[in-house]
Amino acid sequence: MDRDQFDAPRYVRVMRHPGLWEELLECQQCMGQGVCEIEYGRPDYRTGSGYIDTRSGECPACDGQGYVEPPEDIDDE
């Protein structure tokens, strides 16, 4: 399988308004699922320190939607 196939941007068809389909970029962090592994701090009360653990949760890059909004073009005038 070609590695470039995974690196190329993928698009998702989404209907955010009735009858209006849009093609938006698929989120690269969660691969369009809206859920990924998230790191969070877990305190250790016996030693007074803690460690980092992972759990499944809402993707922070796309807010659990599975697609990323296109960047707005900024006009420098």
CNS distance restraints for C-alpha pairs under 8 A (distance, minus, plus):
assign (resid   1 and name CA) (resid   5 and name CA) 7.93 0.50 0.50
assign (resid   2 and name CA) (resid   6 and name CA) 7.85 0.50 0.50
assign (resid   3 and name CA) (resid   7 and name CA) 6.87 0.50 0.50
assign (resid   4 and name CA) (resid   8 and name CA) 6.09 0.50 0.50
assign (resid   9 and name CA) (resid  25 and name CA) 6.87 0.50 0.50
assign (resid   9 and name CA) (resid  26 and name CA) 7.35 0.50 0.50
assign (resid  10 and name CA) (resid  25 and name CA) 5.96 0.50 0.50
assign (resid  10 and name CA) (resid  26 and name CA) 5.51 0.50 0.50
assign (resid  11 and name CA) (resid  23 and name CA) 5.97 0.50 0.50
assign (resid  11 and name CA) (resid  24 and name CA) 5.40 0.50 0.50
assign (resid  11 and name CA) (resid  25 and name CA) 4.55 0.50 0.50
assign (resid  11 and name CA) (resid  26 and name CA) 5.19 0.50 0.50
assign (resid  12 and name CA) (resid  23 and name CA) 5.48 0.50 0.50
assign (resid  12 and name CA) (resid  24 and name CA) 5.42 0.50 0.50
assign (resid  12 and name CA) (resid  25 and name CA) 6.20 0.50 0.50
assign (resid  12 and name CA) (resid  26 and name CA) 5.72 0.50 0.50
assign (resid  12 and name CA) (resid  32 and name CA) 8.00 0.50 0.50
assign (resid  12 and name CA) (resid  67 and name CA) 6.97 0.50 0.50
assign (resid  13 and name CA) (resid  21 and name CA) 6.37 0.50 0.50
assign (resid  13 and name CA) (resid  22 and name CA) 5.56 0.50 0.50
assign (resid  13 and name CA) (resid  23 and name CA) 4.57 0.50 0.50
assign (resid  13 and name CA) (resid  24 and name CA) 6.52 0.50 0.50
assign (resid  14 and name CA) (resid  21 and name CA) 5.62 0.50 0.50
assign (resid  14 and name CA) (resid  22 and name CA) 5.29 0.50 0.50
assign (resid  14 and name CA) (resid  23 and name CA) 6.32 0.50 0.50
assign (resid  14 and name CA) (resid  24 and name CA) 7.21 0.50 0.50
assign (resid  15 and name CA) (resid  19 and name CA) 7.03 0.50 0.50
assign (resid  15 and name CA) (resid  20 and name CA) 5.77 0.50 0.50
assign (resid  15 and name CA) (resid  21 and name CA) 4.63 0.50 0.50
assign (resid  15 and name CA) (resid  22 and name CA) 6.25 0.50 0.50
assign (resid  16 and name CA) (resid  20 and name CA) 7.10 0.50 0.50
assign (resid  16 and name CA) (resid  21 and name CA) 7.29 0.50 0.50
assign (resid  16 and name CA) (resid  22 and name CA) 7.74 0.50 0.50
assign (resid  17 and name CA) (resid  21 and name CA) 7.65 0.50 0.50
assign (resid  24 and name CA) (resid  67 and name CA) 6.25 0.50 0.50
assign (resid  24 and name CA) (resid  68 and name CA) 6.55 0.50 0.50
assign (resid  24 and name CA) (resid  69 and name CA) 6.67 0.50 0.50
assign (resid  24 and name CA) (resid  70 and name CA) 7.04 0.50 0.50
assign (resid  25 and name CA) (resid  67 and name CA) 5.61 0.50 0.50
assign (resid  25 and name CA) (resid  68 and name CA) 5.46 0.50 0.50
assign (resid  25 and name CA) (resid  69 and name CA) 7.16 0.50 0.50
assign (resid  25 and name CA) (resid  70 and name CA) 7.27 0.50 0.50
assign (resid  26 and name CA) (resid  31 and name CA) 6.58 0.50 0.50
assign (resid  26 and name CA) (resid  32 and name CA) 5.31 0.50 0.50
assign (resid  26 and name CA) (resid  66 and name CA) 6.17 0.50 0.50
assign (resid  26 and name CA) (resid  67 and name CA) 4.40 0.50 0.50
assign (resid  26 and name CA) (resid  68 and name CA) 6.11 0.50 0.50
assign (resid  27 and name CA) (resid  31 and name CA) 5.50 0.50 0.50
assign (resid  27 and name CA) (resid  32 and name CA) 5.25 0.50 0.50
assign (resid  27 and name CA) (resid  61 and name CA) 7.28 0.50 0.50
assign (resid  27 and name CA) (resid  62 and name CA) 6.40 0.50 0.50
assign (resid  27 and name CA) (resid  66 and name CA) 5.52 0.50 0.50
assign (resid  27 and name CA) (resid  67 and name CA) 4.81 0.50 0.50
assign (resid  27 and name CA) (resid  68 and name CA) 5.53 0.50 0.50
assign (resid  28 and name CA) (resid  32 and name CA) 7.20 0.50 0.50
assign (resid  29 and name CA) (resid  36 and name CA) 7.41 0.50 0.50
assign (resid  29 and name CA) (resid  59 and name CA) 7.47 0.50 0.50
assign (resid  29 and name CA) (resid  61 and name CA) 6.93 0.50 0.50
assign (resid  30 and name CA) (resid  34 and name CA) 5.81 0.50 0.50
assign (resid  30 and name CA) (resid  35 and name CA) 5.94 0.50 0.50
assign (resid  30 and name CA) (resid  36 and name CA) 5.30 0.50 0.50
assign (resid  30 and name CA) (resid  59 and name CA) 6.45 0.50 0.50
assign (resid  30 and name CA) (resid  66 and name CA) 7.00 0.50 0.50
assign (resid  31 and name CA) (resid  66 and name CA) 7.14 0.50 0.50
assign (resid  32 and name CA) (resid  65 and name CA) 7.64 0.50 0.50
assign (resid  32 and name CA) (resid  66 and name CA) 3.93 0.50 0.50
assign (resid  32 and name CA) (resid  67 and name CA) 6.06 0.50 0.50
assign (resid  33 and name CA) (resid  64 and name CA) 7.60 0.50 0.50
assign (resid  33 and name CA) (resid  65 and name CA) 7.69 0.50 0.50
assign (resid  33 and name CA) (resid  66 and name CA) 5.23 0.50 0.50
assign (resid  34 and name CA) (resid  58 and name CA) 6.06 0.50 0.50
assign (resid  34 and name CA) (resid  59 and name CA) 5.42 0.50 0.50
assign (resid  34 and name CA) (resid  62 and name CA) 7.02 0.50 0.50
assign (resid  34 and name CA) (resid  63 and name CA) 7.16 0.50 0.50
assign (resid  34 and name CA) (resid  64 and name CA) 3.89 0.50 0.50
assign (resid  34 and name CA) (resid  65 and name CA) 5.24 0.50 0.50
assign (resid  34 and name CA) (resid  66 and name CA) 4.39 0.50 0.50
assign (resid  34 and name CA) (resid  67 and name CA) 7.99 0.50 0.50
assign (resid  35 and name CA) (resid  56 and name CA) 6.67 0.50 0.50
assign (resid  35 and name CA) (resid  57 and name CA) 5.45 0.50 0.50
assign (resid  35 and name CA) (resid  58 and name CA) 4.75 0.50 0.50
assign (resid  35 and name CA) (resid  59 and name CA) 5.09 0.50 0.50
assign (resid  35 and name CA) (resid  64 and name CA) 6.17 0.50 0.50
assign (resid  36 and name CA) (resid  56 and name CA) 5.57 0.50 0.50
assign (resid  36 and name CA) (resid  57 and name CA) 5.76 0.50 0.50
assign (resid  36 and name CA) (resid  58 and name CA) 6.43 0.50 0.50
assign (resid  36 and name CA) (resid  59 and name CA) 5.52 0.50 0.50
assign (resid  37 and name CA) (resid  54 and name CA) 6.06 0.50 0.50
assign (resid  37 and name CA) (resid  55 and name CA) 5.34 0.50 0.50
assign (resid  37 and name CA) (resid  56 and name CA) 4.48 0.50 0.50
assign (resid  37 and name CA) (resid  57 and name CA) 6.15 0.50 0.50
assign (resid  37 and name CA) (resid  59 and name CA) 7.90 0.50 0.50
assign (resid  38 and name CA) (resid  54 and name CA) 5.36 0.50 0.50
assign (resid  38 and name CA) (resid  55 and name CA) 5.48 0.50 0.50
assign (resid  38 and name CA) (resid  56 and name CA) 6.05 0.50 0.50
assign (resid  38 and name CA) (resid  57 and name CA) 6.15 0.50 0.50
assign (resid  38 and name CA) (resid  59 and name CA) 7.68 0.50 0.50
assign (resid  39 and name CA) (resid  52 and name CA) 6.38 0.50 0.50
assign (resid  39 and name CA) (resid  53 and name CA) 5.63 0.50 0.50
assign (resid  39 and name CA) (resid  54 and name CA) 4.43 0.50 0.50
assign (resid  39 and name CA) (resid  55 and name CA) 6.69 0.50 0.50
assign (resid  40 and name CA) (resid  52 and name CA) 5.64 0.50 0.50
assign (resid  40 and name CA) (resid  53 and name CA) 5.59 0.50 0.50
assign (resid  40 and name CA) (resid  54 and name CA) 6.10 0.50 0.50
assign (resid  40 and name CA) (resid  55 and name CA) 7.74 0.50 0.50
assign (resid  41 and name CA) (resid  50 and name CA) 6.88 0.50 0.50
assign (resid  41 and name CA) (resid  51 and name CA) 5.87 0.50 0.50
assign (resid  41 and name CA) (resid  52 and name CA) 4.63 0.50 0.50
assign (resid  41 and name CA) (resid  53 and name CA) 6.28 0.50 0.50
assign (resid  42 and name CA) (resid  50 and name CA) 5.53 0.50 0.50
assign (resid  42 and name CA) (resid  51 and name CA) 5.46 0.50 0.50
assign (resid  42 and name CA) (resid  52 and name CA) 5.93 0.50 0.50
assign (resid  42 and name CA) (resid  53 and name CA) 6.54 0.50 0.50
assign (resid  43 and name CA) (resid  48 and name CA) 7.47 0.50 0.50
assign (resid  43 and name CA) (resid  49 and name CA) 6.10 0.50 0.50
assign (resid  43 and name CA) (resid  50 and name CA) 4.09 0.50 0.50
assign (resid  43 and name CA) (resid  51 and name CA) 6.52 0.50 0.50
assign (resid  44 and name CA) (resid  48 and name CA) 5.81 0.50 0.50
assign (resid  44 and name CA) (resid  49 and name CA) 5.36 0.50 0.50
assign (resid  44 and name CA) (resid  50 and name CA) 4.60 0.50 0.50
assign (resid  44 and name CA) (resid  51 and name CA) 7.44 0.50 0.50
assign (resid  45 and name CA) (resid  49 and name CA) 6.97 0.50 0.50
assign (resid  45 and name CA) (resid  50 and name CA) 7.80 0.50 0.50
assign (resid  58 and name CA) (resid  63 and name CA) 6.37 0.50 0.50
assign (resid  58 and name CA) (resid  64 and name CA) 4.99 0.50 0.50
assign (resid  59 and name CA) (resid  63 and name CA) 5.43 0.50 0.50
assign (resid  59 and name CA) (resid  64 and name CA) 5.02 0.50 0.50
assign (resid  60 and name CA) (resid  64 and name CA) 7.14 0.50 0.50
assign (resid  61 and name CA) (resid  68 and name CA) 7.67 0.50 0.50
assign (resid  62 and name CA) (resid  66 and name CA) 5.98 0.50 0.50
assign (resid  62 and name CA) (resid  67 and name CA) 5.99 0.50 0.50
assign (resid  62 and name CA) (resid  68 and name CA) 5.57 0.50 0.50
